[in-house]
């Protein structure tokens, strides 16, 4: 059909900073998504890069145990202290490993180490890419088990699940490699690197598709690691609700 663009390889990047409470679940979800993709697209090459950034907990040991024997995974230890720099390093590392002619046939996806992607996460992105999408903005739901119900309700009011939504999440983002490189990649920022990249893509005229068909569940903690990151935003919602009980950083 007109507008179809073949995808031959998929690379996934997951940055992590001290996520030993969540990274095992995140890795299991990524493995399942990669398995489904290669079941549906038997010739698809998959590379998954876990970027451990200044981890002082057990994230490295947990990751090593989960990815042992799976050649699709690579682990990189860095001291960048920047989510944006980690995502960019991971993508460029993956691109060096993929033996494909032309970056237009490589699809890049990224999520976070406190998030669990659905099994069809990569398959659906490839479907949309083949139909012509240059970038895909997936939706995110904070895990209700981590949150005061009032905060979760407020989140749902402000972030209705629908197609063509207006939200951008680094925990659920995909992009054609050629578009990524043309737009200059992720900037080396601690937060909002995803928004900056998407703004660049739109200025360059790339086709950006927003969808709720690949919803990712992410941590609903309200203590902030990045000063302006996702947890900080949830905490700002909680501040509007004086009856909501906030967990402390130690309890998260």
MOZI-V673543 format. One record per pair of residues at least 12 apart in sequence whose ideal C-beta (glycine too) atoms are under 8 Angstrom apart, sorted by the first residue. I is the first residue (numbers start at 1). GAP is how many residues later the second one is. If there is no record, write none. Layout:
BEGIN
I|GAP, I|GAP
END
This chain:
BEGIN
1|130, 3|128, 3|129, 4|126, 4|127, 4|128, 5|99, 5|100, 5|124, 5|125, 5|127, 5|171, 6|99, 6|124, 7|37, 7|98, 7|99, 7|100, 7|119, 7|122, 7|123, 8|35, 8|36, 8|37, 8|92, 8|97, 8|98, 9|35, 9|36, 9|37, 9|38, 9|89, 9|91, 9|96, 9|97, 9|98, 10|27, 10|34, 10|35, 10|36, 10|37, 10|96, 10|97, 10|98, 10|99, 10|112, 10|115, 10|116, 11|35, 11|36, 11|37, 11|38, 11|80, 11|83, 11|84, 11|86, 11|87, 11|95, 11|96, 11|97, 11|98, 11|166, 12|18, 12|22, 12|34, 12|35, 12|36, 12|37, 12|82, 12|96, 12|97, 12|98, 12|99, 12|110, 13|35, 13|36, 13|38, 13|73, 13|74, 13|77, 13|78, 13|81, 13|95, 13|96, 13|97, 14|12, 14|13, 14|16, 14|34, 14|35, 14|36, 14|37, 14|76, 14|96, 14|97, 14|98, 14|99, 15|36, 15|38, 15|68, 15|71, 15|72, 15|75, 15|95, 15|97, 15|98, 16|34, 16|35, 16|36, 16|37, 16|39, 16|43, 16|47, 16|96, 16|97, 17|35, 17|36, 17|37, 17|38, 17|42, 17|64, 17|66, 17|96, 17|208, 18|36, 18|37, 18|38, 18|39, 18|41, 18|207, 19|36, 19|38, 19|40, 19|94, 19|95, 20|37, 20|38, 20|39, 20|42, 21|93, 21|231, 22|91, 22|92, 22|93, 22|197, 23|36, 23|39, 23|40, 23|43, 23|90, 23|91, 24|38, 24|42, 25|91, 26|85, 26|86, 26|87, 26|88, 26|89, 26|90, 26|91, 27|23, 27|35, 27|36, 27|39, 27|40, 28|38, 28|88, 29|86, 29|87, 29|88, 29|89, 29|90, 29|92, 30|18, 30|81, 30|87, 31|35, 31|39, 32|87, 33|84, 33|85, 33|86, 33|87, 33|88, 33|89, 33|90, 34|12, 34|14, 34|38, 34|88, 36|83, 36|84, 36|86, 36|87, 37|85, 37|86, 37|89, 40|83, 41|82, 41|85, 44|82, 45|53, 45|54, 45|55, 46|26, 46|76, 47|25, 47|27, 47|47, 47|50, 47|51, 48|24, 48|25, 48|26, 48|46, 49|24, 49|25, 49|26, 49|27, 49|41, 49|42, 49|44, 49|45, 50|13, 50|17, 50|23, 50|24, 50|25, 50|26, 50|40, 50|63, 51|25, 51|27, 51|35, 51|36, 51|38, 51|39, 52|23, 52|24, 52|25, 52|26, 53|25, 53|26, 53|27, 53|28, 53|29, 53|30, 53|33, 54|24, 54|25, 54|26, 54|27, 55|22, 59|54, 60|15, 60|17, 63|12, 74|19, 74|20, 74|23, 76|13, 76|14, 76|17, 80|108, 81|109, 82|106, 82|107, 82|108, 83|87, 83|106, 83|107, 83|108, 83|110, 83|143, 83|146, 84|102, 84|103, 84|104, 84|105, 84|106, 84|109, 84|112, 85|101, 85|103, 85|104, 87|23, 87|83, 87|99, 87|106, 88|97, 88|98, 88|99, 88|100, 90|20, 91|17, 91|19, 91|86, 91|89, 91|94, 91|95, 92|93, 94|14, 95|82, 102|76, 103|73, 103|74, 103|75, 103|77, 103|78, 104|72, 104|73, 104|74, 106|70, 106|71, 106|72, 107|18, 107|19, 107|22, 107|67, 107|68, 107|69, 107|70, 108|66, 108|67, 108|68, 108|69, 108|72, 109|12, 109|13, 109|16, 109|64, 109|65, 109|66, 110|60, 110|61, 110|63, 110|64, 111|59, 111|60, 111|61, 111|62, 111|105, 112|58, 112|59, 112|106, 114|57, 114|104, 114|105, 114|107, 115|25, 115|56, 115|57, 115|101, 115|102, 115|103, 115|104, 116|100, 116|101, 116|102, 117|55, 117|97, 117|99, 118|96, 118|97, 118|98, 120|94, 121|17, 121|93, 121|95, 124|87, 124|89, 124|90, 125|49, 125|89, 128|46, 128|81, 128|83, 129|45, 129|47, 132|75, 133|43, 133|74, 133|75, 133|76, 134|41, 134|42, 134|45, 134|67, 134|72, 134|73, 134|74, 135|38, 135|39, 135|40, 135|41, 135|44, 135|63, 135|66, 135|71, 135|72, 135|73, 135|74, 136|37, 136|38, 136|39, 136|72, 136|73, 136|74, 136|75, 136|78, 137|28, 137|30, 137|31, 137|32, 137|35, 137|36, 137|61, 137|71, 137|72, 137|73, 137|74, 138|31, 138|34, 138|35, 138|36, 138|73, 138|74, 138|76, 138|77, 138|78, 139|20, 139|22, 139|26, 139|28, 139|30, 139|33, 139|71, 139|72, 139|73, 139|75, 139|76, 139|77, 140|19, 140|27, 140|29, 140|31, 140|32, 140|75, 140|76, 140|77, 140|78, 141|14, 141|20, 141|74, 141|75, 141|76, 141|77, 142|13, 142|75, 142|76, 142|77, 142|78, 142|92, 143|74, 143|75, 143|76, 143|77, 144|76, 145|75, 146|73, 146|74, 146|75, 146|101, 146|106, 147|73, 147|75, 147|87, 148|90, 148|93, 148|96, 148|97, 148|98, 150|91, 150|93, 150|94, 151|69, 151|71, 151|83, 151|86, 151|87, 151|90, 151|93, 152|68, 154|83, 154|86, 154|87, 155|79, 155|82, 158|79, 161|51, 161|54, 162|50, 163|47, 163|48, 163|49, 163|50, 164|46, 164|47, 165|45, 165|46, 165|47, 166|44, 167|43, 168|26, 168|27, 168|30, 169|25, 169|47, 169|49, 169|61, 170|23, 170|24, 171|45, 171|47, 171|59, 172|42, 172|43, 172|44, 173|21, 173|25, 175|22, 175|26, 176|30, 179|22, 179|25, 179|27, 180|17, 182|22, 182|24, 183|14, 183|17, 183|18, 183|21, 183|23, 184|13, 184|16, 185|12, 190|36, 190|37, 190|38, 190|39, 191|35, 191|36, 191|37, 191|38, 191|41, 192|36, 218|12, 219|12, 219|33, 220|14, 221|13, 221|26, 221|31, 222|12, 222|13, 222|16, 222|24, 222|25, 222|30, 223|12, 223|24, 223|25, 223|26, 223|29
END
